[in-house]
Amino acid sequence: MTENRAPLPRTGDDMDLPPGKTCADCAHCNRCTAMFGHIPEDESCDWSPSRFTPKMYQGEI
């Protein structure tokens, strides 16, 4: 199910994703969007502190 809402913005606390990053850039995106109602455009994490983990892309070490 796709959420039809505005993305969660950064709020200046420990739940903010890194500047310029969204949930889509996080390794946990698929799980959070499926289980917790996040959308890939969110800029804030529900885990406190944020558990943002950058996705590893092919060719990165």
C-alpha positions in Angstrom: 0.0 0.0 0.0 1.4 3.4 -0.9 0.8 6.2 1.5 -0.8 9.4 0.1 0.7 12.1 2.3 3.4 14.7 2.4 6.9 13.5 3.4 8.0 13.7 7.0 10.4 16.7 7.1 13.5 17.2 9.1 12.8 18.6 12.5 16.2 19.4 13.9 16.5 16.4 16.3 18.2 13.1 16.4 15.6 11.6 14.1 16.6 13.6 11.1 18.2 11.8 8.2 21.5 13.2 6.9 21.2 16.4 4.8 20.1 15.6 1.3 19.1 12.1 2.1 15.6 10.5 2.3 14.3 7.1 3.3 14.9 5.9 -0.2 18.6 6.3 0.4 18.5 4.0 3.5 19.2 0.3 3.6 16.0 -0.2 5.7 13.6 1.6 3.3 11.8 -1.5 2.1 11.1 -2.7 5.6 10.0 0.7 6.9 7.7 1.4 4.0 6.1 -2.0 4.2 5.7 -2.3 7.9 5.6 1.2 9.4 3.9 3.4 6.8 6.9 5.4 5.8 7.3 6.7 2.2 10.6 6.9 0.3 10.5 10.7 0.4 10.5 11.0 4.2 13.4 13.0 5.7 12.9 11.9 9.3 13.2 8.4 10.9 10.8 6.9 13.4 13.7 5.2 15.2 15.3 7.4 17.9 18.1 8.0 17.3 17.8 7.6 13.6 19.0 4.2 12.3 19.7 5.6 8.9 22.2 3.3 7.1 23.2 4.3 3.6 22.5 1.8 0.9 25.5 0.1 -0.5 25.6 0.4 -4.3 27.3 -2.1 -6.7 31.0 -1.2 -6.9 31.2 0.5 -3.4 33.6 -1.0 -0.8 
